[in-house]
Amino acid sequence: MSTSAPPSGTTLGSIDALKRVKATETDWEEKLQGARRAAEEAIARLRDESEAAVKGVQAAAEADRARAVQAARADADREAAEILAAGTRAAESAARGEGKRPSDKKDPILAAVLAGFLKD
């Protein structure tokens, strides 16, 4: 037998089978890498979208809060103005002796009672 004899048919078939296995492995590795890349891109896109959505909601909530604070401030200012006006009216009435309570009218009553004792 010579050393340069061609390999037998079974060896050739085994090499072909190994080549097909290697090609299949390479093909699947490429598919897996593509799937990983696609998944990572999708995750990054979703992360960016969710961060943008959260920032948008935060901005809207801040605007709503600012509007609510302004409305509450306006209501408080209006109520304070009403209370101040009522107090001013009550003070003016009391100064003229026109209050609601008898003690508010004591000066005119007292003047009427004491009028008989005063000399003309």
NUBA-784697 format. One record per residue (C-alpha): residue number from 1; y, z, x. Coordinates in steps of 0.02 Angstrom, whole numbers, plus 50000, padded with zeros to 5 digits. Layout:
<nodes>
[NUM [Y Z X]]
...
</nodes>
This chain:
<nodes>
[1 [50000 50000 50000]]
[2 [50169 49963 50061]]
[3 [50318 50078 50046]]
[4 [50426 49943 49971]]
[5 [50320 49923 49815]]
[6 [50415 49924 49652]]
[7 [50404 50084 49550]]
[8 [50280 50088 49412]]
[9 [50328 50053 49228]]
[10 [50318 50235 49180]]
[11 [50446 50285 49310]]
[12 [50562 50148 49252]]
[13 [50545 50206 49072]]
[14 [50583 50385 49123]]
[15 [50741 50331 49214]]
[16 [50797 50233 49062]]
[17 [50764 50384 48951]]
[18 [50863 50495 49070]]
[19 [51006 50369 49069]]
[20 [51007 50369 48879]]
[21 [51006 50560 48874]]
[22 [51149 50565 49000]]
[23 [51247 50435 48900]]
[24 [51218 50535 48740]]
[25 [51275 50695 48827]]
[26 [51430 50609 48893]]
[27 [51467 50537 48721]]
[28 [51450 50708 48638]]
[29 [51555 50793 48771]]
[30 [51693 50666 48737]]
[31 [51677 50696 48550]]
[32 [51684 50885 48575]]
[33 [51837 50871 48687]]
[34 [51921 50760 48557]]
[35 [51879 50884 48419]]
[36 [51945 51029 48524]]
[37 [52105 50934 48559]]
[38 [52126 50892 48375]]
[39 [52094 51074 48325]]
[40 [52217 51140 48455]]
[41 [52349 51015 48397]]
[42 [52320 51063 48215]]
[43 [52333 51248 48257]]
[44 [52494 51219 48355]]
[45 [52566 51115 48213]]
[46 [52519 51246 48083]]
[47 [52590 51385 48193]]
[48 [52755 51290 48209]]
[49 [52759 51256 48022]]
[50 [52724 51438 47979]]
[51 [52857 51500 48100]]
[52 [52982 51380 48022]]
[53 [52932 51437 47848]]
[54 [52952 51620 47896]]
[55 [53123 51586 47971]]
[56 [53175 51493 47814]]
[57 [53118 51635 47702]]
[58 [53205 51762 47813]]
[59 [53367 51663 47803]]
[60 [53352 51650 47613]]
[61 [53316 51837 47599]]
[62 [53466 51877 47708]]
[63 [53577 51767 47600]]
[64 [53509 51851 47442]]
[65 [53539 52022 47518]]
[66 [53718 51976 47564]]
[67 [53750 51913 47387]]
[68 [53676 52072 47313]]
[69 [53783 52180 47426]]
[70 [53939 52083 47379]]
[71 [53898 52096 47193]]
[72 [53865 52283 47209]]
[73 [54028 52305 47305]]
[74 [54124 52210 47171]]
[75 [54043 52314 47034]]
[76 [54084 52476 47127]]
[77 [54264 52420 47156]]
[78 [54283 52374 46972]]
[79 [54208 52540 46916]]
[80 [54319 52636 47038]]
[81 [54472 52544 46972]]
[82 [54423 52588 46793]]
[83 [54398 52771 46838]]
[84 [54564 52775 46930]]
[85 [54654 52693 46783]]
[86 [54577 52817 46661]]
[87 [54626 52962 46773]]
[88 [54802 52896 46790]]
[89 [54818 52878 46600]]
[90 [54749 53053 46575]]
[91 [54871 53124 46704]]
[92 [55018 53036 46623]]
[93 [54965 53098 46451]]
[94 [54948 53275 46516]]
[95 [55119 53265 46598]]
[96 [55195 53214 46430]]
[97 [55097 53350 46340]]
[98 [54989 53224 46249]]
[99 [54819 53276 46314]]
[100 [54664 53290 46207]]
[101 [54632 53474 46236]]
[102 [54737 53616 46164]]
[103 [54777 53675 46339]]
[104 [54857 53505 46371]]
[105 [54974 53539 46223]]
[106 [55014 53719 46267]]
[107 [55192 53684 46325]]
[108 [55250 53614 46157]]
[109 [55159 53754 46062]]
[110 [55227 53886 46178]]
[111 [55402 53813 46161]]
[112 [55386 53818 45971]]
[113 [55328 53999 45970]]
[114 [55458 54056 46094]]
[115 [55596 53958 46007]]
[116 [55627 54103 45890]]
[117 [55659 54221 46034]]
[118 [55779 54110 46126]]
[119 [55964 54134 46100]]
[120 [56064 53986 46047]]
</nodes>
